[in-house]
Amino acid sequence: MSCKFDIRRAGPRDLEPGIELLAAAGLPTADLTIERLALVASADDKMVGLIGLETFDSLGLLRSLVVSPEYRRTGLGDQLVAALEAHARALAITELWLLTIDADAYFERLGYERRKRSLAPADIAASDEFSSLCPDDAVLMSKPLST
């Protein structure tokens, strides 16, 4: 297995394989658009990971980090999150938010902190991810981005 990854901005041709990768992992795809598919990772010319971003002025909502099962525990998830954070900073996003069902310990390791859902910023609370796609018991987390 190759562990050299090409991480790049997503393009229109990435939408369908991205939906397939998310669906295979049991993650929501209903509102996925190319605009929300931020970065993709490839190995041997095959998409093996992706991460999404929805933007609200200076806030960002990290959407659906996924890595193919055969490439988990290779550091690819960490690389995708770091690349997304750099991309978000370039867009003048000052804080990233996310919802997770089972990856809160992973994101805590990367500096994200749990937040009460009732304290979510209005734009984040109004997003499809927050209001309908993720269950009410999903953990809300955030991380300020330094410049």
C-alpha positions in Angstrom: 0.0 0.0 0.0 1.3 3.4 -1.0 1.4 6.1 1.8 2.3 9.0 -0.5 -0.8 11.1 -0.9 -1.7 13.9 -3.3 -4.0 16.3 -1.5 -5.5 18.9 -3.8 -8.6 21.2 -4.1 -11.6 19.3 -5.3 -12.9 19.8 -8.8 -16.2 18.9 -10.6 -15.0 15.4 -11.5 -14.5 14.6 -7.8 -18.2 14.9 -6.8 -19.4 11.5 -7.8 -16.5 9.5 -6.4 -16.7 11.7 -3.3 -20.3 10.8 -2.8 -19.5 7.1 -3.2 -16.7 7.4 -0.6 -18.9 9.2 1.9 -21.8 6.8 1.3 -19.6 3.7 1.8 -18.6 5.2 5.2 -22.2 5.8 6.2 -21.8 9.6 6.1 -24.5 12.1 4.8 -24.4 13.0 1.1 -27.8 14.6 0.6 -26.5 18.2 0.4 -23.0 17.6 -0.9 -22.1 20.0 -3.6 -18.7 20.7 -5.3 -18.6 23.9 -3.3 -18.7 22.0 -0.1 -16.2 19.3 -1.2 -13.0 21.2 -0.3 -10.1 18.8 -0.6 -9.5 15.3 -1.9 -6.6 12.9 -1.3 -5.5 10.4 -3.9 -3.1 7.5 -3.9 -2.2 5.6 -7.1 -4.7 7.7 -9.0 -7.6 6.7 -6.8 -9.5 8.9 -4.4 -8.8 7.6 -0.9 -9.9 10.5 1.3 -11.8 13.8 1.4 -12.8 16.6 3.6 -15.5 19.2 3.2 -16.0 22.8 4.2 -19.0 25.0 4.4 -18.3 28.7 4.9 -20.2 31.4 6.8 -18.3 34.7 6.6 -15.5 34.2 9.2 -16.8 30.8 10.4 -16.3 27.4 8.7 -18.1 24.1 9.2 -15.8 21.1 8.7 -17.8 18.6 6.7 -17.3 14.9 6.5 -13.7 13.9 6.9 -13.4 10.4 5.4 -10.6 8.1 4.6 -10.9 4.8 2.8 -10.6 1.9 5.2 -7.3 0.6 3.7 -5.7 4.0 4.2 -6.7 4.6 7.8 -4.0 4.8 10.4 -1.6 6.2 7.8 -1.8 9.8 9.0 -4.0 10.8 6.0 -6.8 12.1 8.2 -4.4 14.4 10.1 -3.0 15.6 6.8 -6.5 16.4 5.4 -7.5 18.3 8.6 -4.2 20.3 8.5 -4.7 21.1 4.8 -8.3 22.2 5.4 -7.3 24.4 8.3 -4.6 26.1 6.1 -7.2 26.5 3.3 -9.7 27.9 5.8 -7.1 30.4 7.1 -6.5 31.5 3.5 -10.3 32.2 3.2 -10.1 34.4 6.4 -12.0 31.9 8.4 -11.2 32.4 12.1 -12.9 29.4 13.6 -13.9 26.0 12.5 -16.9 24.1 13.8 -17.9 20.4 13.3 -20.4 17.8 14.3 -19.4 14.2 15.0 -21.1 11.1 16.1 -18.0 9.0 17.0 -14.8 11.0 16.2 -14.8 13.5 19.1 -11.7 11.9 20.7 -9.9 12.1 17.4 -10.7 15.8 16.9 -9.9 16.6 20.6 -6.4 15.3 19.8 -6.2 17.9 17.0 -7.2 20.8 19.2 -11.0 20.9 18.8 -13.1 21.4 21.9 -16.6 20.2 22.7 -19.3 22.9 22.7 -22.8 22.9 24.0 -25.1 22.7 20.9 -27.2 25.6 22.4 -24.2 27.8 22.0 -23.6 27.2 18.3 -23.4 30.4 16.2 -26.6 31.1 14.4 -25.2 30.3 10.9 -23.8 27.0 12.1 -27.1 26.1 13.8 -29.1 27.0 10.7 -26.9 24.7 8.4 -28.4 21.5 7.1 -25.6 19.6 8.8 -26.6 20.9 12.2 -30.4 21.2 11.7 -31.3 18.0 9.9 -28.4 15.8 8.7 -26.7 15.0 12.0 -28.6 13.5 14.9 -29.4 15.7 17.9 -26.8 13.7 20.0 -23.9 14.5 17.6 -21.1 16.2 19.4 -20.5 19.9 18.5 -16.9 21.0 18.5 -14.9 24.1 17.5 -11.3 25.3 17.1 -10.1 28.8 16.7 -7.7 29.2 13.8 -4.6 31.3 14.4 -3.3 33.5 11.6 
